[in-house]
Amino acid sequence: MSNTPSRRTAIEFGDAFEPLLLSARAGEAWAWERIYQWLSPVVAGYIQMQGVREVDDVSSEVWISIFRGIESFSGTESKFRS
């Protein structure tokens, strides 16, 4: 048994990120689902670490901003995540 703590590996899309982004911009539900699955734990965790009590409410506002701003986003997968 290893003494190394287990770490959850972050999802990385690599070459599939650009097609995912284009599909989300086109309104493809499957692409939005993948993006949500990818980022929702990160967003909620960050908000919770900030001491926010209504994590779901603030998370909803973040997702609305992502949805509204996806057309103007340009950059890498890493930049999108941050």
PyMOL commands that set and color helices and strands:
alter all, ss='L'
color gray80, all
select helices_A, chain A and resi 14-25+29-49+55-72+77-81
alter helices_A, ss='H'
color red, helices_A
deselect
rebuild
show_as cartoon
